[in-house]
Amino acid sequence: MKKNIHLLTGIFLAIVLASIIIYSIENSKSFLQIIIGYIVFILPIIFISSFKSKLLSFSLAFVTILIAYFLYKFEYYDTIIGIIMAIICGGTLYYYRVSKAKVFKK
């Protein structure tokens, strides 16, 4: 039963991501801006649970706010699509892989 849920989740996420990409192509969105948004936000979202100290949390929030400001200032509005894709992929990877990993003991 659990494998079927993982399989269905993967298929659903593939459909969602493919539909976001198709929407972007059909509406002439900038693919470069989408990639920038995806690359900048994928790793912080995947490893968000690794930030246990206040300094790392502050740094992540500070850098994220600055990046969001510069993206808005330079009118890179299509990066929002990449950020949404990073949240979908990164959240799924975090939930199914990073948080569920077991530590090996000797």
Buried (B, 14 or more C-beta within 10 A) or exposed (E): EEEEEEEEEEEEBEEBBEEBBEEBEEEEBBBEBBBBBBEBBBEBBBBBEEBEEEEEEEEBEEEBEEBBEEBEEEEBEBBBBBBBBBBBBBBBBBEEEBEEEEEEEE
